[in-house]
Amino acid sequence: MALGRSIAAALRESTPGGLPGVQVLALPHDGAVEIACNVESVRWSAAGPETTPGEPWPRFSVAGQPYCHVPASLIAARVAELAGREGVGVKGTALVGFTPRECRGLAEFALSRRIAEFWKERAAIRM
């Protein structure tokens, strides 16, 4: 569990060298540790965070403001790297939630109809 907490801390946005927009917890599961991340969009700029080598960071705009978010592949690679330094492997990965395209579509729908509490209006969509 200590290694899991160490990996979580290294990824966390609030840690120097952490990933922008990433919130992380280490959760014990059946003798293993889940590194659970919430990934939020952050403002994009030409000198923005997506200058990390590898896959480009997905970018989009909302109301004319540019945003981006860390690609899942970068988080997975960073977890594998940090665990590997300690001789520990990664058991697997899972993505839960909406894709950025789905989020954008849902947000545009809610904004176009001035729905402040979208989840109450669209009960079939779980957030």
N, C-alpha and C positions, 0 to 999 in steps of 0.2 A: 504494500500500500504506500510505503514511503516513496518508492520510485514513481508510482502513479501520481502522487502529489507533486513531486519534483517536475515531472513532465508537464502536468497541468500548469504549474507556475511558470514554466519556461514559455509556454504557448500564449499565456494570458496577455491581453492588450496592456494591462496595467504594469507589466514587468518590462524593464528595459530589454529591447530585443524581441519582445513578444509580437504577436500578429495583430495588426489594427482591426478593431471590431470583433475580436474573438474573446468570448467568456468561456471559462473551462472549469470543470469539476472532475475529480477522480472518484469513481464509484466502485466499491468492491462487488464482484459478481462471481460466485462459485469458484473461488480460488484464483480468479483473474481480476484485473482492474479495467473498468471502462473509462476511457477518456472522453467525456461527454462535452461537446462544444455547442455553443450558440454562436452563430455567425451573423453579425449585423453589417449593413452597408455603411460605408464611410464616405465622406466627401472626397472627390477625386480632384487632383491638380496635376499639372505637368510634372511636378517633382514628387508626385504622390507615392503611396506605398506599393503600387503594383510594379515597381521597378525591380522586384525580386526576380532572380533568374528562373526560367522554366515557363510554365503555362501562363499566358497573360491573364490578368485579373478581369473578370466580367465587369463591363461598364455599362451604365445606362443613365438616363436623366429623368428627373421628376420635377415638373414645373420649371424647366430650364436649368435646373441645378444638376451638375454631374456627380455621380456616385459610383462606387465600385465595391467589390467584396472579395475576400480571400477565396481562391479556388479550393475546393475540397481536396484536390490532389496535393496541394501544398501542405495542408494540415496533416494528411495521412503520411506524407513523406517525412515531415518534421517529427511526428510521433515515432515512426519507424527508426529514424536516425537517432533520436534521443534514447529510445529503448535499446537499440542495437549497441550503443556505447557501453551499456551495462550488461551486454550479453543476453538480452531478453528479446524475444520475437513478438511480432504482432499476430494476434489470432484471427482478426478480420476487421472489416469496416462496414458501417451501415449509414446511410443517409436517410433522415426522417424529415418530412415537411415538404413544403412547396418548392418547386424550382424557381429561380429568379423570374423566368418568363410568366409562370403562373401567378407569382406574387404581384408582378406588374399589372397583369390583366385584372386581378381582383382589386388592386388599389385603384386603378383607373375607373373600374365599374363603380366602386364606392364613392370616389370623388365626384364622378359625373352625376351621381344621384344625391349627393350631399348626405350620405349615410355615415354618421359619426361612429356608430357601433355596428359595424358590418357583420360581425358574428351573430348578432341577434336577428338580423334581416335574412341571412342566408344560412339557416340551420343545417343544411346539408353539408356545408363546408366547415371542417373542424380546423381550428388553429391551435 
